[in-house]
Amino acid sequence: MSTVRETKLNTLLSTQPSDIVLSSAWLADQGYSLDLQKRYKKSQWFDSIGTGALIRHGDQVDYLGGVYALQSQLGFFVHPAGKTALSMQGKAHYLELSAKKVQLFGGKQDSLPLWFKKRDWSVSIECKLTSFLPPDLGLIEIEHKSFTVKVSSPARAVMECLYLAPKSQPLLEVFELMESLNNLRPATVQKLLEACSSIKVKRLFLYLADKAGHEWFNFIDLDKVDLGSGKRSIVSDGTYVAKYQITVPKELEAVI
């Protein structure tokens, strides 16, 4: 290998964190041609994990190493969301969470590449692509191994749970999650509520926060939150809550 190629390889190895996926398209944009990438693979510096993606030889790359590539190299808004994000922040440790199931959310324009979808990450991954919230609002960075990934903040994560409720997410469980979030910042919650386009999510979020009796709830300016009009039946054969014009599961309304 020539001195120039060695220098380029050393630069790549020293500037990129370990245990991540490297997008072939991104590498090409950085000056690492497809031909050069093939040489690196032939020399066993890197391994292919599918069309358009490499990993450093010997690295143990989990799904978050793939998410890192989606976010940092491809500009996607795909991120750990809902219960997964809460669990990563220690906010859901008391619930029975399956470590084998991961919830991702992304922007409506995002489309997971085949290498991500076909890779065996040793977990079951569900990805919801939606625009009910701005894709870059309410995200925080969390360190994982030698890199950082963006995940949903607690307030956004609960809203994502509510977006999936009640079909894919029991509302009683979301209430248990909400009960632990007694230190949310009112300004953060306010921005999310004002930007959220789902009437169902906003009404349920306010109902659960009110029911949990959190102090921060008193600082939310409801006049700036569009809650729509008319009644909304979240479940059939439930209990009607007049204050928020929603019908919720009887067992949830019965919780004191």
FIPADO-376993 format. One record per residue (C-alpha): residue number from 1; x, y negated, z. Coordinates in steps of 0.5 Angstrom, whole numbers, m for minus. Each point is the difference from the previous one (the first is absolute). Layout:
<sites>
@n->NUM	east->X	north->Y	up->Z
...
</sites>
This chain:
<sites>
@n->1	east->0	north->0	up->0
@n->2	east->3	north->m7	up->m2
@n->3	east->2	north->m5	up->5
@n->4	east->m6	north->m4	up->m2
@n->5	east->m5	north->5	up->1
@n->6	east->3	north->2	up->7
@n->7	east->m1	north->m7	up->2
@n->8	east->m7	north->0	up->m2
@n->9	east->m1	north->6	up->3
@n->10	east->3	north->m2	up->7
@n->11	east->m4	north->m7	up->m1
@n->12	east->m7	north->4	up->0
@n->13	east->2	north->5	up->5
@n->14	east->2	north->m6	up->5
@n->15	east->m6	north->m4	up->m1
@n->16	east->m6	north->4	up->0
@n->17	east->m2	north->4	up->6
@n->18	east->0	north->7	up->1
@n->19	east->m6	north->5	up->0
@n->20	east->m4	north->m4	up->m6
@n->21	east->m2	north->1	up->m7
@n->22	east->3	north->m4	up->m5
@n->23	east->m4	north->m2	up->m6
@n->24	east->3	north->2	up->m7
@n->25	east->m3	north->m7	up->m3
@n->26	east->2	north->m4	up->6
@n->27	east->7	north->3	up->m1
@n->28	east->0	north->m2	up->m7
@n->29	east->m2	north->m7	up->2
@n->30	east->6	north->0	up->4
@n->31	east->5	north->2	up->m5
@n->32	east->0	north->7	up->1
@n->33	east->m2	north->3	up->m7
@n->34	east->m3	north->6	up->m1
@n->35	east->6	north->3	up->m3
@n->36	east->4	north->m2	up->7
@n->37	east->m6	north->3	up->4
@n->38	east->1	north->7	up->m4
@n->39	east->8	north->0	up->2
@n->40	east->m2	north->m1	up->7
@n->41	east->m5	north->6	up->0
@n->42	east->5	north->4	up->m4
@n->43	east->6	north->m2	up->5
@n->44	east->m5	north->2	up->6
@n->45	east->0	north->m7	up->3
@n->46	east->m8	north->0	up->m1
@n->47	east->m5	north->5	up->m1
@n->48	east->m7	north->m1	up->m4
@n->49	east->m6	north->1	up->4
@n->50	east->m5	north->m1	up->m6
@n->51	east->0	north->m5	up->m7
@n->52	east->2	north->m7	up->2
@n->53	east->3	north->1	up->7
@n->54	east->7	north->2	up->3
@n->55	east->2	north->2	up->7
@n->56	east->7	north->0	up->3
@n->57	east->3	north->7	up->0
@n->58	east->m1	north->3	up->7
@n->59	east->m5	north->m5	up->3
@n->60	east->m6	north->2	up->3
@n->61	east->m5	north->m5	up->m3
@n->62	east->m7	north->0	up->3
@n->63	east->m7	north->m3	up->m2
@n->64	east->3	north->m7	up->3
@n->65	east->6	north->0	up->m4
@n->66	east->m5	north->1	up->m6
@n->67	east->m4	north->m6	up->2
@n->68	east->6	north->m4	up->1
@n->69	east->2	north->0	up->m7
@n->70	east->m8	north->m1	up->m2
@n->71	east->1	north->m7	up->4
@n->72	east->7	north->m2	up->m1
@n->73	east->2	north->2	up->m7
@n->74	east->m7	north->1	up->m4
@n->75	east->m4	north->m6	up->4
@n->76	east->m6	north->4	up->2
@n->77	east->m4	north->m2	up->6
@n->78	east->m1	north->8	up->2
@n->79	east->1	north->0	up->7
@n->80	east->m1	north->5	up->6
@n->81	east->m7	north->m2	up->3
@n->82	east->m6	north->1	up->4
@n->83	east->1	north->5	up->6
@n->84	east->7	north->2	up->m3
@n->85	east->2	north->m7	up->1
@n->86	east->m2	north->0	up->7
@n->87	east->3	north->6	up->1
@n->88	east->7	north->m3	up->m2
@n->89	east->m1	north->m6	up->5
@n->90	east->m2	north->5	up->6
@n->91	east->m7	north->m3	up->0
@n->92	east->m3	north->7	up->m2
@n->93	east->4	north->5	up->5
@n->94	east->m6	north->2	up->4
@n->95	east->m4	north->2	up->m6
@n->96	east->1	north->7	up->m3
@n->97	east->3	north->m2	up->m7
@n->98	east->3	north->5	up->m5
@n->99	east->7	north->m1	up->m1
@n->100	east->m1	north->3	up->m7
@n->101	east->m5	north->m5	up->m2
@n->102	east->2	north->m7	up->m3
@n->103	east->m5	north->m6	up->m2
@n->104	east->3	north->m5	up->m5
@n->105	east->m4	north->m6	up->m3
@n->106	east->2	north->m4	up->m6
@n->107	east->m2	north->m6	up->m4
@n->108	east->m5	north->2	up->m5
@n->109	east->5	north->m1	up->m6
@n->110	east->5	north->5	up->3
@n->111	east->1	north->7	up->m3
@n->112	east->4	north->5	up->4
@n->113	east->6	north->3	up->m5
@n->114	east->0	north->7	up->m2
@n->115	east->6	north->1	up->4
@n->116	east->m3	north->m2	up->7
@n->117	east->m7	north->4	up->m2
@n->118	east->3	north->6	up->m2
@n->119	east->6	north->0	up->6
@n->120	east->m1	north->5	up->6
@n->121	east->1	north->m5	up->5
@n->122	east->m2	north->6	up->6
@n->123	east->m6	north->m5	up->1
@n->124	east->m7	north->m1	up->m3
@n->125	east->m1	north->m7	up->m3
@n->126	east->m6	north->m3	up->m1
@n->127	east->1	north->m7	up->m4
@n->128	east->m6	north->m5	up->0
@n->129	east->1	north->m6	up->m5
@n->130	east->m5	north->m5	up->1
@n->131	east->0	north->m8	up->0
@n->132	east->m5	north->m1	up->6
@n->133	east->6	north->m3	up->4
@n->134	east->6	north->m4	up->m4
@n->135	east->5	north->5	up->m1
@n->136	east->6	north->m4	up->4
@n->137	east->m4	north->m3	up->6
@n->138	east->0	north->3	up->7
@n->139	east->7	north->4	up->m2
@n->140	east->6	north->1	up->5
@n->141	east->6	north->4	up->m1
@n->142	east->2	north->6	up->4
@n->143	east->7	north->3	up->0
@n->144	east->1	north->7	up->m2
@n->145	east->7	north->4	up->0
@n->146	east->4	north->m5	up->m4
@n->147	east->m5	north->m5	up->m3
@n->148	east->m7	north->m3	up->1
@n->149	east->m7	north->1	up->m3
@n->150	east->m6	north->m5	up->0
@n->151	east->m6	north->3	up->4
@n->152	east->m6	north->m3	up->2
@n->153	east->m1	north->m4	up->6
@n->154	east->m4	north->3	up->6
@n->155	east->m6	north->m5	up->m2
@n->156	east->0	north->2	up->m8
@n->157	east->1	north->7	up->2
@n->158	east->m6	north->0	up->4
@n->159	east->m4	north->m3	up->m6
@n->160	east->3	north->5	up->m5
@n->161	east->m3	north->5	up->5
@n->162	east->m7	north->m3	up->m1
@n->163	east->1	north->0	up->m7
@n->164	east->0	north->7	up->0
@n->165	east->m6	north->1	up->5
@n->166	east->m4	north->3	up->1
@n->167	east->1	north->5	up->m6
@n->168	east->8	north->2	up->1
@n->169	east->1	north->m4	up->7
@n->170	east->m5	north->1	up->6
@n->171	east->m2	north->m6	up->3
@n->172	east->0	north->2	up->7
@n->173	east->8	north->2	up->m1
@n->174	east->1	north->m7	up->m3
@n->175	east->m3	north->m3	up->7
@n->176	east->5	north->4	up->4
@n->177	east->5	north->m3	up->m4
@n->178	east->m3	north->m7	up->0
@n->179	east->0	north->0	up->8
@n->180	east->7	north->1	up->0
@n->181	east->1	north->m7	up->m4
@n->182	east->0	north->m5	up->6
@n->183	east->5	north->m4	up->m2
@n->184	east->m1	north->m2	up->m8
@n->185	east->1	north->m7	up->m2
@n->186	east->m6	north->m4	up->m1
@n->187	east->3	north->m4	up->m6
@n->188	east->2	north->7	up->m3
@n->189	east->m7	north->3	up->0
@n->190	east->m3	north->m6	up->m2
@n->191	east->4	north->0	up->m6
@n->192	east->m2	north->7	up->m2
@n->193	east->m7	north->m1	up->1
@n->194	east->0	north->m6	up->m4
@n->195	east->3	north->3	up->m6
@n->196	east->m3	north->7	up->1
@n->197	east->m6	north->1	up->m6
@n->198	east->m3	north->6	up->4
@n->199	east->m6	north->m2	up->4
@n->200	east->m1	north->7	up->3
@n->201	east->8	north->m1	up->2
@n->202	east->m1	north->m7	up->3
@n->203	east->m7	north->2	up->4
@n->204	east->3	north->6	up->3
@n->205	east->6	north->m3	up->2
@n->206	east->m3	north->m5	up->4
@n->207	east->m5	north->4	up->3
@n->208	east->5	north->5	up->2
@n->209	east->5	north->m6	up->3
@n->210	east->m6	north->m3	up->3
@n->211	east->m2	north->7	up->3
@n->212	east->7	north->1	up->3
@n->213	east->0	north->m7	up->3
@n->214	east->7	north->m2	up->m2
@n->215	east->1	north->m7	up->2
@n->216	east->3	north->m2	up->m7
@n->217	east->m7	north->1	up->m3
@n->218	east->m2	north->m6	up->4
@n->219	east->5	north->m4	up->m5
@n->220	east->m3	north->2	up->m6
@n->221	east->m4	north->m5	up->m4
@n->222	east->m6	north->4	up->m3
@n->223	east->m2	north->m7	up->m4
@n->224	east->6	north->1	up->m5
@n->225	east->m2	north->8	up->m1
@n->226	east->m5	north->2	up->m5
@n->227	east->m4	north->5	up->3
@n->228	east->m5	north->1	up->m6
@n->229	east->m7	north->0	up->1
@n->230	east->m5	north->6	up->1
@n->231	east->0	north->6	up->4
@n->232	east->6	north->5	up->m1
@n->233	east->m1	north->8	up->1
@n->234	east->6	north->3	up->2
@n->235	east->m3	north->6	up->2
@n->236	east->m7	north->3	up->m1
@n->237	east->m3	north->2	up->6
@n->238	east->4	north->m5	up->4
@n->239	east->m1	north->m5	up->5
@n->240	east->m2	north->m7	up->m2
@n->241	east->5	north->m6	up->2
@n->242	east->m4	north->m7	up->m1
@n->243	east->6	north->m4	up->2
@n->244	east->4	north->3	up->m6
@n->245	east->m6	north->2	up->m4
@n->246	east->3	north->7	up->m1
@n->247	east->m2	north->7	up->2
@n->248	east->5	north->4	up->3
@n->249	east->1	north->7	up->3
@n->250	east->m4	north->1	up->6
@n->251	east->5	north->3	up->4
@n->252	east->5	north->m6	up->m1
@n->253	east->m6	north->m5	up->2
@n->254	east->m1	north->4	up->6
@n->255	east->8	north->m1	up->2
@n->256	east->0	north->m5	up->6
</sites>
